[in-house]
Amino acid sequence: MFQLLQKPPPLHEPKIVYPDMKTDPNLEDSSPDPETHEPPGKLWRSDEYAADNPNSPRINATILSLVRNEEIDGMIQSMQDLERTWNHKFNYPWTFFNDVPFTPEFKTRTQAQTNAKCNYELIPTDHWAVPSWINNDLVQESGKMLEEQEIQYGAMLSYHQMCRWNSGMFYHHPALKDIRYYWRVEPKVHFFCDVDYDVFRYMHDHNKTYGFTINLYDDARTITTLWPETLRFAEAHPEYVLNESVNARAWLEDQERRPEKNRDANGYSTCHFWSNFEIARLDWFRSKEYNDFFEMMDRSGGFWMER
């Protein structure tokens, strides 16, 4: 852990293990201050965070958005909210991704919303296209079946592409190779509360892997094979499964609060994090364990046959 009264050394390459960390995030008290609602411990304020300060305490982190050119107005609204409440104090860069090139208008209008640098990245075709091992006829037929069940976005190919990219492709993009943390921001979202400390720095200093805003029950009809495939992976890789005293299996398999969800999703409670507002450590996604899991799920076809 960083010493409280000294500026830490600059951070460079992301690593799975932080040898200087002496805290277990599962054991420390994270109860917020009852008056400020801020987390305990050292917090980095906005001093020295000017956008043009090369020696600022900023770590290798970015605000990340997958967005289309035609969503420019919604993206501007989201940027204005987050810049007003947080990023005008810390000037973390924005990184925008699109499967087609961004227009000059998109670049000009978004850069005008922030003093921080904006990066505009093109998603490689092989990260976005339907993989060669997926039967396109089955994808279309599955989409029709989901549509007949009135499942939102079920027949929209771009929605399936987005879900797959967000799950297992984005962190392979060269633009993120040196990035340690990202904060996902989508068009048309709102941020109402002022945040006066460097959230990325807090995540790093306290060895946090994932931060979220809300978790909700999903529509069980959209993920009927997700949990059986997950159990199949766990059986194939018992070395990856955490001890039950610290894993989230009771939450994942809960059948008391919404038993019909557990039944229809074949053993899964359907409770899940909404990734729209997630803040996460990229080296966790880059780990062998996660990529083995994604590879198996990707090969199962669920990203295309379900929602």
N, C-alpha and C positions, 0 to 999 in steps of 0.2 A: 504494500500500500504506500502511496506517496506520503511523504512527511507533510504535516499540516502547514508548516510555516515556510516552506521552501517551494520555489517553482520547480516542477519536475523536468527532467530532460525531455527533449523533443521525441515524438513518437514516429516510427517509420513503418517497417514491414509488419503486417498483421501476423500474429502467431496464435496457435491454439492455446498454449500454456504461457501464463504470465508468471515468471519465476519470482517477481517482486511482490506478487499478491499474497497477503497473509490473511485474507478474509474469505469466508465461504458465504456467498450470497444467500444460501438457504438457512444460515444460522444467525445472521446479523439482524438486529432490530431495525426494521424499515418503517416503523410507524411515523407518519408525518407530524410535523409540528401542529398542534391544535389551532394556533392563531394564523400562521402563514400558510399552512398546508404543504410546506416544503419538506423534502426528505431530510433525515438527520445527517450529520457529518459535514465535511468541508464541501462548500459549494463555490463554483467559480462564477464570479460576477462579470459585468460587461467591461470592466477596465481593461485596456490594452487589446480590445477585440476589433479595432478599426479594420475595415476591409483591406486596406493597403499596408497593414502591419505584418511584415514577414516573420516577426518574432512573437506573434500572438500566441496565447495558450490553446488555440484551436487544435484539435486532433484531426487525423485523417478521417473525415466524415462528410456526408453530403445529404441534402434533402433530395429525394428521388421521386420522380413522377413518370408514369407511363401515360402518355396523353396524345390525342390526335390533334392535327392542325385545327379542325373544326370545333374543338373544345376550348378554344382560346379564351372565350369570355369566362367560362367556368374556372379555368386555370388561373386567370387574373384574380378572380374573386378569392380563391384559396390562397394565392400568394399574398394578397393584400392583408388577409386575416392573419396569416402566420408571420409576416413581416412586422405587422403592427404589434402583435402580442409577444413576439420572441426574437425573430431573426434580425431585426434592425439593430439589436444590441450585440449580436454575436457574429453576424455576417458569414454564416456557413454557405458554401456554394450550393446551387441548385443544379441537378442533373436530370435532363429531360430525355426520355426514350420514345421512339416512334418506329413503326415498321416501314414508314416512308419518310423521305427527307422533310425536315421542318421548313416552313415557308419563311421568307424574310419578314413578313408581318408578325409571325409567331415569335421569332427571335427578338425583333425590335420591341414589341409590346411587353414581353416577359422581362427582358433585361431592364426595362424602364421601371420595373416595380421594386428593384433591389439594388443596393450598393455592392452586394456580393457577386461573384462571378457566376454566370450561367453557362452550362455545358449542354450541347445539343447532340445527341447520339442516335445513330441508326442501328436498329436491331438486325443482326445477320439473318439472312433468309433461313438458314438451317435451324435457327433458334425459334423461328416463328411458324414455319410451314408444318403441315401435317407430316409426321415421320413416315418413312418408306414402309415400315412394317404394319402400318394401320390401313385397314381396308376402307377406302373412301365411301363405298356403297353402304357399308355398315354404319359409318358416321352419319350419313344422310338419313338412313332408316331410323337410327337411334334418335336423331334430332326430331324426326316426325313424331315418334312415339312420345318424347318429352313434351312436344308442342301439344299433342292431343290431351295430355294430362294437365295442360295449362301451367307448365313449369316455366317460370320466367327465365329468359335467355337460353332455354334448352336447345333451341334450333339455331342459335346464333353462333356461327363458326368462330367469329372473332372473340366471343366470350370464352370459348374453350381454349383458344390460343392464349388469351390473356392469363387464364388460370394456370396453364402449364408454364408459361414464361415466368410468372410470379413465384411458382413453386420450385422450379429447377433450372431455369435458364439465365435469369437476370444477373446472377453473381458471377457468371462466366464471361461477361462482357469485359473487354480490355479496359474500358473507361473506369471500371471499379477495381482494378487489380491491386491498387494500393490503398483502397478505402477500407477502413476498419468498421465503421458503423454507418447505417443509413436510417433515415426517417422517411417513411412512405407517405406521400401527400397526393391526393387525387383531386380532380376538378370538382367544384361545387361542394366543398366541405368548409366547415366553419371552426374557428378557434376563438373561444369567448374569453378565456382567462389569460391575464398576463403571466408570463413565466420569466423570472428574473435571474435564472442561473443556467449555466451551460449544461443542457441535458445530456449531450454526448459525453462530456467530460465526467459527469456523474456516473453514467453507465460504465465507462472505462475504469474510473477510480474504484468502483465498488464491484468490479468483476461481474457485471450484469450481462446476460446474453440476450434477453428478449423483454420488451416492454409493450404493453397493449392498453387499449382504452376500454374495451368491452368484449364479452364473449356471450354468444347467443346460441339457441337451439336452431339447427338447420332443418330443412325439409328432407326427411328421411328418404323420400322417393328419389332424390337426386344422387344418393351416395350408397346404394344398396350393397356394393361390393367393397367399399373402402375398408371397413373394419375386418372382414374376413381376409382380405389381402394383407392388412397390417399384421394380423395374427400369424399369417403364413410366413411373413418376413421375420417376425419375432422368433418363431420356431426354428427358422433356418439360421438365425443369428442370435442365439441366447447370450452371447458375449456382449451384445449391444444393449441388453435390457437392464435398466437400473433396478436396484433392490426396491421391493415394494414399499419400504419405509420412506422412500424419497421420490418415487415416480408418481405419475398422475393417473394411474390406471383406474382407481376407484372413481375418479371424476369422468374419465372417458367411458366407463362401463356402467355408470349410475343408471339404475332402473327404477328408482323410487319416485323421483320428482316427476318424470315424464315417461312412464313405462311404455307407452305406445311408440315413443321415439326409439327406445332401445329395441323394441320388438321389430319395428319396420326397417331399422338400419342394421339388423342382424347382430345385435349385441353392443352397438355403439350408442352412447347417449345423444349424439349429434351436437354436443356442446363444443363450440369452436371459437378461436380468436378471430375477430374481424381484422383482417390484415390491412384494411384501409388506413389505419392510423398506427401501424406498428413501428417500433424502433428496435433494431436488431443488430447483432454482431455478425459480420459477414464471414468470419473464419469458421463459425459454427456451420453455416451453410456449405462451406467449402470442405468440411470434414469428410473423411471416408465413410463414416457411419451414415451421415445424412445422404450422401450421394449414392451409396448402395441402396438405401431405402427409396430414393427418388427413381433410380434406374429400374427397380423392380415395379414400382407403381406405374412408371411410364410405359413399360413393356406390357402391363396388364390391360392397357387401353382405356382405363377409366376416365382419363382426362377428356376423351372424345366420345365415349359411349354414354357417360353420365354427365352431370353438370360440373 
